Amino acid sequence: MSDFPTSTRVVIIGGGVVGASCAYHIAKAGWDCVLLEKNELTAGSTWHAAGNCPSFSTSWAVMNMQRYSLSLYRTLADEVDYPMNYHVTGSIRLGHSKERMQEFERARSMGRYQGMNLEMMAVGDIKDRYPFIETHDLAGALYDPEDGDIDPAQLTQALAKGARMMGAKIERFCPATGVSRKGDEWIVHTDKGDITCEKVVNAAGYYAQRVGEWFKPYGGRTVPMTVMSHQYFLTEPVAELEAWSKENGKLPLLRDVDSSYYLRQEKYGLNLGPYERNCKAHWVTPDDPMPDDFSFQLYPDDLERLEWYIEDAMARVPILGASGVGRVINGPIPYAPDGLPLIGPMPGVPNAFEACVFTFGITQGGGAGKVLAEWVTEGQTEWDMWAVDPRRYTDYADQDYSDQKAIEVYGHEYAMHFPRHAWPAGRDKKLSAVHDRILAAGGVMGAYNGWERANWFAQPGDDTSEEATQTWARKGPWQQRIKEECEAVRDAAGVIAISGFTRLSVEGPGARAHVDALTCSSLPKPGRVGLAYFPDDRGRILTEMSVIPQSDEAIWLITAAVAQWHDRDVLLRDLPDGVTVHDRTTKYECFLVTGPKSREMLAPLTDADLTLPWLSFQEANVCGKPCVLLRVSFAGELGWEVHCLTEDAPEIYDAILGAGAKPFGMYALNALRIEKGYRAWKGDLSTDYTMLQGGLDRFVKLDKPQDFPGKSALQSEKQQGVSKRFVTLIVDAGDYDAPYMSTLWHNGQVVGETTSGDWGYRVNASIALGMLRADLAVPGTELQIDIFGEMRKAVVQKDEPLWDPQNERLRA
């Protein structure tokens, strides 16, 4: 016991592939770390994982992570001298419909930008690579030459060996039993003794929620996850496959994503793994408690659930039925509510991190270790990883929500994520005080950080079915309604309830100085509203907030609903003694009343001075109720945000509607904001870009006396010149507006990417915002955008809003 480590910089709890990868990458960064595993390495989900290694994703961040993993795995065995069974067989992803082929085109374009060679396949070419398949009802396929499978246990041991070689310590058969705090340090308790450390990582796999409970006394929350039962089976050897393989090698991995299964050659048999709709969660009811230790264990076989999928796969690849079932694997796999892992800062807890709830831990493990090590050792990541950041879920993600969403996501594992489609499970978690009124007016709802908001307002007879939304196209039952809503805002006035806006306040002596030291922007004077941008240490865009100073000791901030826990952390950085950060999100409702007639509509309802200029702030009464009025409008028209107490909201909303304002939804607001070139958070504004690349130069005050984060990086970038520039594009888009991360082409080269796209109803054109190579960011430059495999012309516009370029309507 004498060599048991009693102190280190980082403790990692959990010895699966992800924990081992975290140890490998943290040690590679030169930091001491200790990994604790309650049993043997790989004893959790890792040991029974199928080990498939796709790079495919339609998430830019996840694709980056998986691409990195596969690149690491190709060289790892030689690097650490630990042989691994890693078969790079390629994969064929089958498409049954035009929409699925469009999804493949989008992934192929993203993959090409990341240096991958995904290729589209015509139906007639599929049998050349997979002779045993029936193709009569297919539309085509996507081929990934880098796909394959790896032995999960060997991979984990190789990562662990590499970690040890670089100085990490790995303690097996050493369960962590709890944590406590002493000053700024963590103490991790184990049966073998305590370990003092700076930082802790929860990499506990399907036990992550149990480990997460230890952090609740220090600001933590219940980890949003559910354990699902995933079943796959291996056949006995198939004679026909054996004969073919001896001549040709191993078959590519096959995924029938529309039927929802993968089929892989395993020696001379086949491995079938469905994601069935009638799936099953485990350890979620009192009569099925989670055992204290489930190491190297499985659930009982339950093949009846898979009957439809087995029959479908046998019709697709008839040799699957040529031999019997050899072995069934039915094991626990953790699911977050969106099927993506939790990698990054543990919400609310200092110096604690999560790398857990991996549904595809083998293919994501390498990249996850890299990303987590960057969070731990640098406080920021190379790529923007919001897609997997634990803070993307806030307090609405309770166990009921997690269970509903896990079952939905598992059963739709390979589903397409259409831009106007909303998944129905886990809804109505946060309802505004005017929710019933919005529904009565035809509101078709969407969830924003758990808050229900209207996306658009349907009229009687409009198709509001889920089926109608399963399209990539702009056209749909919503299109005419969005147009009408935008025109009402353009010509008269509209009102939108923006429920769940994040409202934070920084209070105490030195509050203004604290916020001022975090932002590159100038803070407005009391009585005024200003946009402030917050960079990270590299000068990249962390977030934007509306700042409303009350005094030097009270600064109000308003930010995106989904940024609630993220932006709280931004404000908590280097918080001085005596200064506190408060969240008042649920106390208030917000109505944006906007359009050229908004002043005359509001005037009879309020004692406010509606002649105060743009970007002004005042406290006044509306319908006799105390409110705060901000003269701002994300729609780019004359307008006010009316912030009122939640209990006063129904009366005020009724009065605004009674004065003639037309209700409009989030889809219309998005169309309106893109015409103004206003940036959306985590699309146009992300840590993939610097402030200067993002075209935010006018908000970057390099002459501020404060040494704000990223100041020196931005000074250096300004001297050297930016490599990319934010641009607005008018697109000859056809039926489809440009989705996020569509590639921009010029003279046969990729020269940038879109960050958002939508139709602008006031300018009657398809618009894309994007990042373009700086030398091409000149008005009039003609480009092409790859939109679902079609090259569409796009023209760079002047660096000003397309609608009302001089902001005359806003200032009216």
PEBELKA-V800354 format. One record per helix or strand of 2 or more residues. SS is the DSSP state (a for helix, b for strand). FROM is the first residue (numbers start at 0). TO is the last residue. If there is no record, write none. Layout:
[[SS	FROM	TO] [SS	FROM	TO]]
This chain:
[[b	9	12] [a	16	27] [b	32	35] [a	44	47] [a	59	79] [b	85	87] [b	90	94] [a	97	112] [b	118	120] [a	122	128] [b	139	143] [b	147	149] [a	151	164] [b	168	170] [b	175	181] [b	184	189] [b	192	196] [b	198	201] [a	204	212] [a	215	217] [b	225	234] [a	238	247] [b	252	255] [b	260	265] [b	268	273] [b	280	281] [a	302	315] [a	317	321] [b	324	334] [b	341	344] [b	351	355] [a	360	377] [a	385	387] [a	389	391] [a	398	410] [a	434	439] [b	442	447] [b	450	456] [a	466	468] [a	478	490] [b	493	496] [b	501	506] [a	510	517] [b	529	534] [b	539	550] [b	553	558] [a	560	571] [b	579	582] [a	584	586] [b	587	593] [a	597	602] [b	615	621] [b	624	629] [b	638	644] [a	645	657] [b	661	662] [a	665	674] [a	696	698] [a	710	719] [b	723	730] [b	742	745] [b	748	759] [b	764	772] [a	773	775] [b	781	786] [b	789	795]]
